[in-house]
Amino acid sequence: VDQTVSIPMKRLDKEMLSVADIVIEPNIENSSAINFTNIDSLIIKGYKSALPHISIIKAKIDSFTFGQIKSESFYIRNIFCDRDTSQLINTLYNKYSSVDSVSNSTILFDLLTLYKTGLFEDIQANIIQHKDSANLKFVYAPAAVVNSILIVSGNGIEKSKIDSMLNYHMRKAYKPREIVYSIIEVLKYYRKNGYLLAKCTGIEFDKTTGHLQVFFNDGIISKVIIDANTSETVIEREFPVKAGDYFSYDVVKKGLTSLRSTGLFNDINLSVTETEEENILKLSLKERVSSLLKIGFLVNNVYKAQLGLDLRNVNLFGDGTEIGLFLFSGAGNRAYILELISHRVFNTYLTYKINAYYKFNDIGVYERTPSATEKTFTSTKTGEYRQIFYGASLSLGTQIEKFGKLIFTGKYQIDRAKNIEGSPVEPYETKIVSLKIGAIIDSRNKYPYPDDGIYFDGYYETAQSFLGGDEGFILVAMDFRHLFKLSKSNVLASRIHIGFGDKTLPLSEQFTLGGQHSFFGAHEDEYRGRQIALASLMYQYKLPFKIFFDTYLWFRYDLGATWRIQELIRFKDLKHGIGGTVSFDTPIGPADFSIGRSFLLRKDLLENPLSWGDILFYFSIGHAITF
């Protein structure tokens, strides 16, 4: 359609350009008609391109005007003039008196020029013809002077700023055109500050007193109409714009963003009907289907194929309350979770989540065996046990600024451990009742391969017997990740993970280390302890070409360890891991293929202090599932 219109317009443009007196063509290089960035720079280029032509354009306009006046001209000889109080008029008198004759068209043109200055409310030339001479006198009424200015506006914007933009006209002749220009600048200032419905409703000037009044309407919303099936309480909570408010772009944008972030709507349309007296805002929303079934899968080298089903209603009572049943099953892990979530409680920013769950995963136990020369070592699987969790939890949270949450959680849980292969652990069952406070901040810019932002997850958890549990312990942990974008394709990322638990922390609650996304060169959850320290440095590179999908290469160095007893923490226990990964951002989720190896620094190996572990291969296809 655009080309259908553009083709004939291009021909018309060519014809008009061929007869134009002046063509101004700014150098805008390769700027696209659909690119709305750097608009100010384009305007400045157009302005600068026009500057050299302004005097020529004005001269041509004056020439055309003079030509129109000159069509019926005659000459007046020997003009003499009396002196006037206006220096501007005396200049013309001197011009006329210094020549033998002046045409009436010249006088008319000068009259027009004087009137356009805005200094005269009315002006005319009286000529008295004598036998051999003529007397010329300009009769005029000076323009009224602006002695005072009153701005009448609402409280939407800082009034002193408007005053300063119009006070320029104080003690100057009343020039309606220049005042209109100033009003346009005021309205631009309104627009710049988000008051898109602001307008000038009137100008009043008293010529006798010189009092100027300018009336502005800041754009008050007269009525808000909501067209939706969802509870108006939810909409008004997320979109806090009501009748009587000023229409502010920032406030409206924030409200629309909040509505979209609920995930309840497929389409949101905002329209404003403006009349002379009213601004009616209409918000039309089309709800999503609230009952959803999501199917996901994950395949990796640890638990093989895993399938997840997520059945939920995201708008249970028409107020954004969400209920869901999550079923997940793999060869060595499983989860069944029923949850009730409210993303906002009434009009507050508080949230809550109630969980009832049953889940388990199998953990392999490995023993490290050095070679005869001790320059290499091998991790051999000696057994496997299953840790089982079931119970319920209640979490209350609130938003922290834009990217974070503060969460309080109460948990009632049964922990069990039983052997599956061999006897690596002492089987047990214990009841845990705990309270936990945590904060999560996540400003990473995208998923699954972010290139900027930070992630922080920190918490303090305590379980005490007086709460009704069998075990009492204290747990403190922090996981911090920072991504720094070096260039369009290069990213440097760091991670620090630290955790401390006391001596009573049961095995099933302890920290784990090892695996593709945890520690290269170690099996999944190979190391376990009540204390953990991990530092990682990663370099990520996005290939300039696709191997079917967006392709990434990343390399990581890991340094860390776990300890069962706090008193045994030693720097020499730290293990090193290095590895690389090829990743593909596929439609079914990230696909990561990695190779890694760990090593130890040993002072007792004088010739070569490095003792290398096994070379391990990892793979993971699909979205990571945490529960």
C-alpha positions as CSV (number, residue, x, y, z in Angstrom):
1,V,0.0,0.0,0.0
2,D,2.8,2.4,0.9
3,Q,4.5,1.8,-2.5
4,T,1.2,2.2,-4.3
5,V,1.0,5.7,-2.9
6,S,4.7,6.5,-3.1
7,I,5.2,5.8,-6.8
8,P,2.8,8.5,-8.1
9,M,3.9,10.9,-5.3
10,K,7.6,10.5,-6.4
11,R,6.6,11.6,-9.9
12,L,4.8,14.7,-8.5
13,D,7.8,15.4,-6.3
14,K,10.0,15.4,-9.4
15,E,7.8,17.8,-11.3
16,M,7.6,20.2,-8.3
17,L,11.4,20.1,-7.7
18,S,12.0,21.0,-11.3
19,V,10.2,24.3,-11.0
20,A,11.2,25.1,-7.4
21,D,13.2,28.3,-6.8
22,I,15.2,26.8,-4.0
23,V,15.6,23.1,-3.0
24,I,16.8,22.4,0.5
25,E,18.1,18.8,0.9
26,P,19.7,18.0,4.3
27,N,22.3,15.2,4.3
28,I,20.5,12.6,6.4
29,E,22.7,9.8,5.1
30,N,20.9,6.4,5.4
31,S,18.3,7.3,8.0
32,S,15.2,5.1,7.7
33,A,11.7,6.4,7.6
34,I,10.7,3.9,10.3
35,N,13.6,4.6,12.6
36,F,12.5,7.1,15.3
37,T,15.9,7.4,17.1
38,N,18.1,10.5,16.9
39,I,15.2,12.6,15.7
40,D,16.7,15.8,17.3
41,S,19.9,15.4,15.3
42,L,17.8,15.2,12.0
43,I,15.9,18.3,12.9
44,I,19.2,20.2,13.6
45,K,20.5,19.0,10.2
46,G,17.4,20.4,8.5
47,Y,17.7,23.7,10.4
48,K,21.4,24.1,9.5
49,S,20.7,23.2,5.8
50,A,18.0,26.0,5.6
51,L,20.1,28.8,7.2
52,P,22.2,29.7,4.1
53,H,19.0,30.1,2.0
54,I,17.0,32.3,4.4
55,S,18.0,35.7,3.1
56,I,17.4,34.5,-0.5
57,I,13.9,33.2,0.4
58,K,13.0,36.4,2.2
59,A,14.2,38.5,-0.8
60,K,12.1,36.4,-3.2
61,I,9.0,36.8,-0.9
62,D,9.5,40.6,-0.7
63,S,10.0,40.7,-4.5
64,F,6.8,38.8,-5.1
65,T,4.9,41.0,-2.7
66,F,6.3,44.2,-4.2
67,G,5.4,42.9,-7.7
68,Q,1.8,42.4,-6.7
69,I,1.6,46.0,-5.2
70,K,3.4,47.4,-8.3
71,S,0.7,46.4,-10.7
72,E,-1.1,49.8,-10.3
73,S,1.7,52.2,-9.5
74,F,2.2,55.9,-10.0
75,Y,4.9,58.3,-8.8
76,I,4.9,61.2,-6.3
77,R,7.4,63.9,-6.8
78,N,9.2,66.1,-4.3
79,I,8.0,64.6,-1.1
80,F,8.5,66.4,2.1
81,C,7.8,65.1,5.6
82,D,7.5,66.4,9.1
83,R,9.6,64.8,11.8
84,D,8.0,62.0,13.9
85,T,8.6,60.7,17.3
86,S,9.4,57.2,15.9
87,Q,12.9,56.7,14.7
88,L,11.8,53.9,12.4
89,I,9.4,56.2,10.6
90,N,11.9,59.1,10.4
91,T,14.3,56.7,8.6
92,L,11.6,56.3,5.9
93,Y,11.0,60.0,5.8
94,N,14.7,60.6,5.2
95,K,14.7,58.0,2.4
96,Y,11.7,59.7,0.6
97,S,13.0,63.2,1.0
98,S,16.4,62.4,-0.6
99,V,15.0,61.3,-4.0
100,D,13.1,63.2,-6.7
101,S,10.2,60.8,-6.7
102,V,8.8,57.8,-4.9
103,S,6.2,55.3,-6.3
104,N,3.0,54.6,-4.4
105,S,3.9,50.9,-4.5
106,T,7.1,51.6,-2.6
107,I,5.2,53.5,0.1
108,L,2.6,50.6,0.3
109,F,5.4,48.1,0.6
110,D,7.0,50.1,3.4
111,L,3.7,50.3,5.2
112,L,3.3,46.6,5.0
113,T,6.9,46.1,6.4
114,L,6.2,48.5,9.3
115,Y,2.9,46.7,10.1
116,K,4.6,43.3,10.1
117,T,7.0,44.5,12.9
118,G,4.0,44.3,15.3
119,L,4.9,47.7,16.7
120,F,1.7,49.3,15.3
121,E,-1.9,48.3,15.8
122,D,-2.9,50.3,12.7
123,I,-0.9,52.4,10.2
124,Q,-1.7,54.3,7.0
125,A,-0.1,57.0,4.8
126,N,-1.8,60.4,4.2
127,I,-0.5,62.3,1.1
128,I,-1.5,65.9,0.4
129,Q,-0.6,66.8,-3.2
130,H,0.6,70.3,-3.9
131,K,1.4,71.9,-7.3
132,D,5.1,71.0,-7.3
133,S,5.4,68.9,-4.2
134,A,3.6,66.5,-1.8
135,N,3.3,66.2,2.0
136,L,3.5,62.7,3.4
137,K,2.6,61.7,6.9
138,F,2.2,58.3,8.4
139,V,-0.8,58.1,10.7
140,Y,-0.6,55.3,13.2
141,A,-1.8,53.8,16.4
142,P,1.1,52.2,18.4
143,A,0.6,48.7,19.5
144,A,-0.4,48.3,23.2
145,V,2.4,47.4,25.6
146,V,2.2,44.3,27.8
147,N,2.4,45.6,31.4
148,S,1.4,42.4,33.3
149,I,1.0,38.8,32.5
150,L,-1.2,36.2,34.4
151,I,-0.9,32.5,33.6
152,V,-4.0,30.5,34.5
153,S,-3.2,26.8,34.7
154,G,-3.6,23.7,36.8
155,N,-1.1,22.1,39.2
156,G,0.1,19.5,36.8
157,I,3.4,21.2,35.9
158,E,5.7,23.8,37.6
159,K,4.1,27.2,37.0
160,S,7.3,29.2,37.4
161,K,8.7,27.5,34.3
162,I,5.6,28.6,32.2
163,D,5.9,32.1,33.7
164,S,9.6,32.4,32.6
165,M,8.7,31.4,29.1
166,L,6.1,34.1,28.7
167,N,7.7,36.9,30.8
168,Y,9.8,37.7,27.7
169,H,6.9,39.8,26.5
170,M,6.8,42.0,29.5
171,R,7.2,45.8,28.7
172,K,7.1,45.0,25.0
173,A,4.6,45.7,22.3
174,Y,1.7,43.3,22.2
175,K,2.5,41.0,19.2
176,P,-0.1,38.2,18.9
177,R,2.1,36.2,16.5
178,E,5.1,36.1,18.9
179,I,2.9,35.3,21.8
180,V,1.5,32.3,19.9
181,Y,5.1,31.2,19.3
182,S,5.8,31.4,23.0
183,I,2.6,29.4,23.8
184,I,3.7,26.7,21.4
185,E,7.0,26.4,23.3
186,V,5.1,26.1,26.5
187,L,3.0,23.3,25.0
188,K,6.2,21.6,23.9
189,Y,7.4,21.8,27.5
190,Y,4.1,20.2,28.6
191,R,4.6,17.4,26.1
192,K,8.2,16.9,27.1
193,N,7.1,16.3,30.7
194,G,4.4,13.9,29.7
195,Y,1.3,16.1,29.8
196,L,0.1,15.0,26.3
197,L,-3.5,16.4,26.6
198,A,-2.4,19.9,27.8
199,K,-3.6,22.8,25.6
200,C,-4.0,26.5,25.5
201,T,-7.7,27.3,26.0
202,G,-7.6,31.1,25.5
203,I,-5.8,34.4,25.3
204,E,-7.2,37.7,26.7
205,F,-5.5,41.1,26.4
206,D,-6.8,44.4,27.8
207,K,-5.3,47.2,25.5
208,T,-6.2,49.8,28.1
209,T,-4.3,48.3,31.0
210,G,-1.8,46.2,29.1
211,H,-2.9,43.1,31.1
212,L,-2.4,39.8,29.3
213,Q,-4.0,36.5,30.5
214,V,-3.2,33.1,29.0
215,F,-5.3,30.1,30.0
216,F,-3.9,26.5,30.0
217,N,-5.7,23.3,30.6
218,D,-3.1,20.8,31.9
219,G,-5.2,17.8,30.6
220,I,-7.4,16.6,33.4
221,I,-9.1,13.2,32.8
222,S,-12.9,13.7,33.1
223,K,-13.9,10.0,33.0
224,V,-12.3,6.6,32.8
225,I,-14.2,3.8,31.0
226,I,-13.0,0.2,31.5
227,D,-14.1,-2.4,28.9
228,A,-13.1,-5.8,30.3
229,N,-14.4,-9.0,31.9
230,T,-11.7,-9.1,34.6
231,S,-12.6,-7.6,38.0
232,E,-12.2,-3.8,37.9
233,T,-10.4,-4.0,41.2
234,V,-7.5,-5.8,39.5
235,I,-7.4,-3.3,36.7
236,E,-7.7,-0.2,38.9
237,R,-5.0,-1.7,41.1
238,E,-2.5,-2.1,38.3
239,F,-3.6,1.0,36.3
240,P,-4.0,3.7,39.0
241,V,-5.3,6.5,36.7
242,K,-8.7,7.9,37.7
243,A,-11.0,10.7,36.9
244,G,-9.7,14.0,38.2
245,D,-6.0,13.0,37.6
246,Y,-3.8,14.8,35.1
247,F,-3.0,12.7,32.1
248,S,0.7,12.0,32.6
249,Y,2.5,9.9,30.0
250,D,4.9,8.4,32.7
251,V,2.0,7.4,35.0
252,V,-0.1,5.9,32.1
253,K,3.0,4.1,30.7
254,K,3.7,2.6,34.2
255,G,0.1,1.5,34.5
256,L,0.0,-0.2,31.1
257,T,3.3,-1.9,31.9
258,S,1.8,-3.2,35.1
259,L,-1.3,-4.5,33.3
260,R,0.9,-6.3,30.8
261,S,3.1,-7.8,33.5
262,T,0.1,-9.5,35.1
263,G,0.0,-11.9,32.1
264,L,-3.8,-11.8,32.2
265,F,-4.4,-10.0,28.9
266,N,-3.8,-10.7,25.2
267,D,-4.5,-7.2,24.1
268,I,-4.6,-3.8,25.8
269,N,-5.9,-0.7,24.0
270,L,-6.0,2.8,25.4
271,S,-7.8,5.6,23.7
272,V,-8.6,9.2,24.6
273,T,-11.6,11.2,23.3
274,E,-11.1,14.9,23.6
275,T,-13.8,17.5,23.5
276,E,-13.7,21.2,24.4
277,E,-14.6,20.4,28.0
278,E,-13.8,16.7,28.6
279,N,-11.0,14.2,28.2
280,I,-12.6,10.7,28.3
281,L,-10.1,7.8,28.7
282,K,-11.2,4.4,27.6
283,L,-9.2,1.2,28.5
284,S,-10.2,-1.9,26.5
285,L,-8.7,-5.2,27.6
286,K,-9.0,-8.6,26.0
287,E,-8.4,-11.4,28.5
288,R,-6.2,-14.4,27.9
289,V,-7.6,-17.8,28.3
290,S,-7.0,-18.4,32.0
291,S,-6.8,-22.2,32.0
292,L,-3.5,-23.3,30.7
293,L,-1.6,-26.6,30.1
294,K,2.1,-26.2,29.7
295,I,4.3,-29.1,28.6
296,G,8.1,-29.0,29.1
297,F,10.9,-31.4,28.9
298,L,14.6,-31.6,29.8
299,V,17.2,-34.1,28.7
300,N,20.6,-34.1,30.4
301,N,23.5,-36.5,31.2
302,V,22.4,-36.8,34.9
303,Y,18.7,-37.7,34.9
304,K,18.2,-38.5,31.2
305,A,14.8,-37.6,29.8
306,Q,12.5,-35.6,32.1
307,L,8.9,-34.5,31.4
308,G,6.9,-31.7,33.1
309,L,3.2,-30.9,33.0
310,D,1.9,-27.6,34.4
311,L,-1.8,-27.3,34.7
312,R,-3.1,-23.9,36.1
313,N,-5.7,-21.2,36.1
314,V,-4.0,-17.8,36.1
315,N,-7.1,-15.8,36.9
316,L,-9.1,-18.0,39.3
317,F,-11.4,-15.5,40.9
318,G,-11.1,-12.8,38.2
319,D,-8.7,-11.0,40.5
320,G,-5.3,-12.4,39.3
321,T,-5.2,-15.3,41.8
322,E,-3.4,-18.3,40.3
323,I,-3.7,-21.9,41.1
324,G,-1.5,-24.6,39.6
325,L,-0.6,-28.2,39.7
326,F,2.9,-29.0,38.5
327,L,3.9,-32.6,37.7
328,F,7.4,-33.5,36.9
329,S,9.0,-36.9,36.3
330,G,12.5,-38.1,35.4
331,A,14.5,-41.3,35.8
332,G,16.0,-40.1,39.1
333,N,13.9,-37.1,40.1
334,R,10.3,-36.4,40.5
335,A,8.0,-33.6,41.9
336,Y,4.3,-33.0,42.5
337,I,3.5,-29.5,43.5
338,L,0.1,-27.8,44.2
339,E,0.4,-24.0,44.6
340,L,-1.9,-21.0,45.1
341,I,-0.4,-17.7,44.2
342,S,-1.6,-14.1,44.5
343,H,0.8,-11.7,42.8
344,R,-0.8,-8.7,44.6
345,V,-2.8,-8.7,47.8
346,F,-5.6,-6.2,47.4
347,N,-4.1,-2.8,46.5
348,T,-0.7,-3.5,48.2
349,Y,2.5,-4.8,46.6
350,L,2.5,-7.8,48.9
351,T,2.3,-11.3,47.3
352,Y,1.8,-14.7,48.8
353,K,2.3,-18.3,47.7
354,I,1.0,-21.5,49.3
355,N,2.7,-24.7,48.4
356,A,1.9,-28.4,49.1
357,Y,4.5,-30.7,47.6
358,Y,6.2,-34.1,47.3
359,K,9.5,-34.4,45.5
360,F,12.7,-36.4,45.4
361,N,16.0,-36.7,43.6
362,D,18.8,-39.2,43.5
363,I,22.3,-38.2,44.5
364,G,25.4,-40.2,43.5
365,V,28.3,-40.6,45.9
366,Y,31.8,-40.6,44.5
367,E,35.2,-41.5,45.9
368,R,38.4,-39.8,44.5
369,T,41.2,-42.3,43.8
370,P,44.7,-41.0,42.9
371,S,46.9,-42.7,40.3
372,A,50.2,-44.3,41.2
373,T,52.1,-41.1,40.3
374,E,49.4,-39.0,41.9
375,K,49.5,-36.7,38.8
376,T,46.0,-37.7,38.0
377,F,43.0,-38.9,40.0
378,T,39.7,-40.6,39.2
379,S,36.2,-40.1,40.7
380,T,34.5,-43.4,41.0
381,K,30.8,-43.8,41.9
382,T,30.5,-45.9,45.1
383,G,26.8,-45.6,45.8
384,E,23.6,-43.6,45.4
385,Y,20.9,-42.4,47.8
386,R,17.6,-40.7,47.4
387,Q,16.5,-37.6,49.3
388,I,12.8,-37.1,49.7
389,F,10.9,-33.9,50.7
390,Y,7.2,-33.5,51.3
391,G,5.3,-30.9,53.2
392,A,3.9,-27.4,52.8
393,S,5.1,-23.8,52.8
394,L,3.7,-20.3,53.0
395,S,5.6,-17.4,51.5
396,L,4.8,-13.7,51.8
397,G,6.8,-11.2,49.7
398,T,7.0,-7.7,48.4
399,Q,8.6,-6.1,45.4
400,I,12.0,-4.3,45.9
401,E,12.3,-1.5,43.4
402,K,12.0,-2.9,39.8
403,F,14.1,-6.0,39.8
404,G,13.9,-7.6,43.3
405,K,11.7,-9.3,45.9
406,L,11.9,-9.6,49.7
407,I,10.4,-13.0,50.7
408,F,9.4,-14.4,54.1
409,T,8.7,-18.2,54.1
410,G,7.4,-20.5,56.7
411,K,7.9,-24.2,56.0
412,Y,6.7,-27.5,57.4
413,Q,8.6,-30.4,55.8
414,I,9.5,-34.0,56.2
415,D,13.0,-34.9,55.0
416,R,14.0,-38.5,54.3
417,A,17.1,-40.2,53.0
418,K,17.4,-43.8,51.9
419,N,20.0,-45.8,50.0
420,I,19.4,-47.0,46.5
421,E,22.8,-48.4,45.6
422,G,25.2,-49.5,48.3
423,S,25.1,-48.0,51.7
424,P,26.6,-44.5,51.3
425,V,24.5,-42.8,53.9
426,E,22.7,-43.6,57.2
427,P,18.9,-43.6,56.3
428,Y,16.9,-41.2,58.4
429,E,13.6,-39.3,58.5
430,T,13.2,-35.9,60.2
431,K,10.7,-33.2,60.6
432,I,11.7,-29.6,59.8
433,V,9.8,-26.5,60.8
434,S,11.7,-23.4,59.7
435,L,11.4,-19.7,59.1
436,K,13.3,-18.1,56.2
437,I,13.9,-14.5,55.0
438,G,15.4,-14.0,51.6
439,A,16.0,-11.4,48.9
440,I,16.2,-11.9,45.2
441,I,17.4,-9.3,42.8
442,D,17.5,-10.0,39.1
443,S,18.3,-7.4,36.4
444,R,19.6,-9.7,33.8
445,N,18.4,-8.5,30.4
446,K,17.3,-11.7,28.7
447,Y,17.0,-15.5,29.0
448,P,18.6,-18.0,28.5
449,Y,21.9,-16.2,27.5
450,P,22.0,-12.8,29.2
451,D,24.8,-10.4,28.4
452,D,24.2,-7.7,31.0
453,G,22.9,-7.3,34.6
454,I,23.2,-8.8,38.0
455,Y,21.6,-11.7,39.9
456,F,21.6,-11.9,43.7
457,D,19.9,-14.6,45.9
458,G,20.6,-14.3,49.6
459,Y,18.7,-15.8,52.6
460,Y,18.8,-16.6,56.2
461,E,16.9,-19.7,57.5
462,T,16.4,-21.1,60.9
463,A,14.7,-24.3,62.1
464,Q,14.1,-24.7,65.8
465,S,12.7,-27.5,67.9
466,F,10.4,-25.2,69.8
467,L,8.6,-24.6,66.5
468,G,7.6,-28.2,66.4
469,G,10.4,-29.7,64.4
470,D,12.8,-32.5,65.1
471,E,15.9,-30.6,63.9
472,G,17.2,-27.2,64.8
473,F,19.7,-25.5,62.5
474,I,20.8,-22.1,61.1
475,L,21.5,-21.6,57.4
476,V,23.0,-18.5,55.7
477,A,23.8,-18.3,52.0
478,M,24.4,-15.9,49.2
479,D,24.7,-16.4,45.4
480,F,25.8,-13.3,43.4
481,R,26.4,-13.1,39.6
482,H,27.5,-10.1,37.6
483,L,27.5,-9.9,33.8
484,F,29.5,-7.2,32.0
485,K,29.1,-6.6,28.3
486,L,32.5,-6.0,26.7
487,S,31.1,-5.5,23.2
488,K,28.2,-6.6,21.1
489,S,29.3,-10.3,21.1
490,N,31.6,-10.5,24.1
491,V,30.5,-10.9,27.7
492,L,32.5,-11.4,30.9
493,A,30.6,-12.9,33.9
494,S,31.6,-13.6,37.5
495,R,29.9,-15.6,40.3
496,I,30.4,-15.9,44.0
497,H,28.5,-18.5,46.0
498,I,29.0,-18.7,49.8
499,G,27.0,-20.6,52.4
500,F,27.3,-21.5,56.0
501,G,25.3,-24.0,58.1
502,D,25.8,-25.2,61.7
503,K,26.8,-28.6,62.8
504,T,23.2,-29.8,63.1
505,L,22.3,-29.2,59.5
506,P,21.0,-32.5,58.1
507,L,22.4,-34.1,54.9
508,S,19.3,-33.3,52.8
509,E,19.6,-29.6,53.5
510,Q,23.4,-29.3,52.9
511,F,25.0,-27.5,49.9
512,T,26.1,-29.3,46.8
513,L,28.8,-28.6,44.2
514,G,29.4,-30.1,40.8
515,G,27.9,-30.3,37.4
516,Q,27.7,-28.5,34.1
517,H,26.4,-25.2,35.5
518,S,28.0,-25.5,38.9
519,F,31.6,-26.8,38.8
520,F,33.4,-28.2,35.7
521,G,35.2,-31.5,36.1
522,A,32.9,-32.7,38.9
523,H,29.8,-34.9,38.6
524,E,26.4,-33.5,39.5
525,D,26.3,-32.8,43.2
526,E,29.5,-34.7,43.7
527,Y,30.6,-32.6,46.6
528,R,28.4,-31.9,49.6
529,G,28.8,-30.1,52.9
530,R,27.5,-27.7,55.5
531,Q,29.8,-24.9,54.1
532,I,30.4,-24.0,50.5
533,A,32.6,-21.5,48.8
534,L,32.6,-21.1,45.0
535,A,34.1,-18.4,42.7
536,S,33.7,-18.6,38.9
537,L,34.8,-16.5,36.0
538,M,33.2,-17.0,32.6
539,Y,33.8,-15.6,29.1
540,Q,31.0,-15.8,26.6
541,Y,31.2,-15.1,22.8
542,K,28.2,-15.0,20.4
543,L,29.2,-16.3,17.0
544,P,28.6,-13.8,14.1
545,F,26.8,-16.6,12.2
546,K,24.1,-19.1,13.1
547,I,24.5,-22.8,13.2
548,F,20.8,-23.3,12.7
549,F,20.2,-21.1,15.8
550,D,22.0,-18.3,17.7
551,T,25.2,-20.0,18.8
552,Y,27.4,-19.2,21.8
553,L,30.8,-20.3,23.0
554,W,31.6,-19.9,26.7
555,F,34.6,-20.9,28.8
556,R,34.6,-21.0,32.6
557,Y,37.1,-21.3,35.4
558,D,35.8,-22.5,38.8
559,L,37.4,-22.4,42.2
560,G,35.6,-23.9,45.1
561,A,35.0,-26.6,47.8
562,T,32.5,-27.8,50.4
563,W,33.2,-28.8,54.0
564,R,31.2,-30.9,56.4
565,I,32.7,-29.3,59.5
566,Q,33.5,-25.6,59.8
567,E,36.7,-26.1,61.7
568,L,38.1,-28.1,58.8
569,I,37.9,-25.2,56.3
570,R,41.3,-24.9,54.6
571,F,42.4,-22.9,51.6
572,K,44.3,-25.9,50.3
573,D,41.1,-27.9,50.0
574,L,39.9,-25.6,47.1
575,K,39.5,-27.4,43.9
576,H,39.9,-26.0,40.4
577,G,37.7,-26.6,37.3
578,I,38.0,-25.5,33.7
579,G,35.7,-26.2,30.8
580,G,34.0,-25.0,27.6
581,T,30.6,-25.1,26.2
582,V,28.9,-24.8,22.8
583,S,25.3,-23.5,23.3
584,F,22.4,-23.1,20.9
585,D,19.3,-21.0,21.6
586,T,16.7,-23.3,20.2
587,P,12.9,-22.8,20.1
588,I,12.5,-25.7,22.6
589,G,15.0,-24.2,25.0
590,P,18.8,-23.9,25.4
591,A,21.0,-26.7,24.2
592,D,24.4,-26.8,26.0
593,F,27.2,-29.3,25.2
594,S,30.2,-29.0,27.5
595,I,33.5,-30.6,28.3
596,G,35.3,-30.0,31.7
597,R,38.1,-31.1,33.8
598,S,39.1,-30.4,37.4
599,F,42.6,-30.2,38.9
600,L,44.3,-29.8,42.3
601,L,47.4,-27.7,43.2
602,R,49.7,-29.9,45.2
603,K,52.9,-28.7,46.8
604,D,54.2,-32.2,47.3
605,L,54.5,-32.7,43.5
606,L,57.6,-30.8,42.9
607,E,58.1,-31.3,39.1
608,N,54.5,-30.7,38.2
609,P,52.2,-29.4,41.0
610,L,49.1,-30.0,39.0
611,S,47.1,-33.2,39.6
612,W,44.4,-33.6,37.0
613,G,41.0,-35.3,37.3
614,D,38.8,-37.1,34.8
615,I,37.6,-35.4,31.6
616,L,33.8,-35.2,31.8
617,F,31.3,-34.5,29.2
618,Y,27.9,-32.8,29.9
619,F,24.8,-32.0,27.9
620,S,21.5,-30.4,28.6
621,I,18.6,-29.8,26.2
622,G,15.5,-27.9,27.3
623,H,14.6,-25.4,30.0
624,A,16.1,-26.0,33.4
625,I,13.4,-27.0,35.9
626,T,13.8,-26.0,39.5
627,F,11.5,-27.0,42.3
